[in-house]
Each structure stands twice: as C-alpha cells, then as structure tokens.
Amino acid sequence: MPFHIFSTYYFQAILKPRSAFIVSVSRGLVISGVLIFILPLINPNALWLAMVLTEIIVAIYAGVSMIKYTRHLSTQ
C-alpha cells in the first residue's frame, strides 16, 4: 500500500495527473470491484484474494509507468 501512495504523489509531482488518477481509482474501485464480483464465482474462498491481486496489478502498472516517465525525464 505505501508504494501506491508514493506512486500517486510521484505522478502528481512530475505533472502526470492521469497516471495518478488511474492508480488511485483502479486500486480503490475498478479492479477491486471487478475482482470482488468475479472471484467468488470461481471459488467462494477466492474472495480473499481480491485485494491481494488488486495490489499486485496496480503495483505493476505504477512501477512500469514510473520507469517509463523517469527515463523520459532523464532524456529531456
């Protein structure tokens, strides 16, 4: 969770509000909401994995975006 907070502030600091918005909303609503509805259909006990999978998916997106934007900043 601290990584998502850091990445949101990082995107805001480098003037990438769209990425900050995507990290915040996808983590809090979109991905977790979808997984909460889908995972119990697969296995009722799989509901407990919803937030874990959400954190992993958003961390991957945030990490890749941070690397991409940081490389772009260093070439300017």
C-alpha positions as CSV (number, residue, x, y, z in Angstrom):
1,M,0.0,0.0,0.0
2,P,2.7,2.6,0.7
3,F,4.0,2.1,-2.8
4,H,0.7,3.2,-4.3
5,I,0.6,6.3,-2.1
6,F,4.2,7.1,-3.1
7,S,3.5,6.5,-6.8
8,T,0.4,8.7,-6.7
9,Y,2.4,11.6,-5.3
10,Y,5.3,10.9,-7.7
11,F,2.9,11.2,-10.7
12,Q,1.5,14.4,-9.4
13,A,5.0,15.8,-8.8
14,I,6.1,15.1,-12.3
15,L,2.8,16.5,-13.7
16,K,1.3,13.2,-14.8
17,P,-2.2,13.6,-13.1
18,R,-3.7,11.0,-15.4
19,S,-1.5,8.3,-14.1
20,A,-2.1,9.4,-10.5
21,F,-5.8,9.2,-11.2
22,I,-5.6,5.7,-12.8
23,V,-3.6,4.3,-9.8
24,S,-6.0,5.8,-7.3
25,V,-9.3,4.9,-9.0
26,S,-8.3,1.5,-10.3
27,R,-7.0,0.4,-6.9
28,G,-9.9,1.7,-4.9
29,L,-12.8,1.0,-7.2
30,V,-12.4,-0.5,-10.6
31,I,-10.0,-3.5,-10.3
32,S,-11.0,-4.4,-6.7
33,G,-14.7,-4.1,-7.6
34,V,-14.4,-6.4,-10.6
35,L,-12.5,-9.0,-8.7
36,I,-14.9,-8.9,-5.8
37,F,-17.7,-9.9,-8.2
38,I,-15.7,-12.4,-10.3
39,L,-13.6,-14.3,-7.8
40,P,-16.5,-15.8,-5.7
41,L,-17.9,-17.3,-9.0
42,I,-14.6,-19.2,-9.4
43,N,-14.3,-20.2,-5.7
44,P,-16.1,-18.7,-2.7
45,N,-12.8,-18.7,-0.8
46,A,-11.1,-16.8,-3.6
47,L,-12.7,-13.6,-2.4
48,W,-9.9,-13.1,0.0
49,L,-7.5,-12.8,-3.0
50,A,-9.3,-9.8,-4.4
51,M,-7.3,-7.1,-2.6
52,V,-4.0,-9.0,-3.0
53,L,-4.5,-9.3,-6.8
54,T,-5.6,-5.7,-6.9
55,E,-2.4,-4.5,-5.2
56,I,-0.2,-6.6,-7.5
57,I,-1.9,-5.4,-10.7
58,V,-1.8,-1.7,-9.7
59,A,1.8,-2.1,-8.4
60,I,2.9,-3.5,-11.8
61,Y,1.1,-0.6,-13.7
62,A,2.6,2.0,-11.3
63,G,6.1,0.5,-11.5
64,V,6.2,0.3,-15.3
65,S,4.8,3.8,-15.6
66,M,7.3,5.2,-13.1
67,I,10.2,3.6,-15.0
68,K,8.8,5.0,-18.3
69,Y,8.3,8.5,-17.1
70,T,11.7,8.6,-15.2
71,R,13.6,7.5,-18.3
72,H,11.7,10.2,-20.3
73,L,12.7,12.8,-17.7
74,S,16.3,11.9,-17.9
75,T,16.4,12.4,-21.7
76,Q,15.0,15.9,-21.5
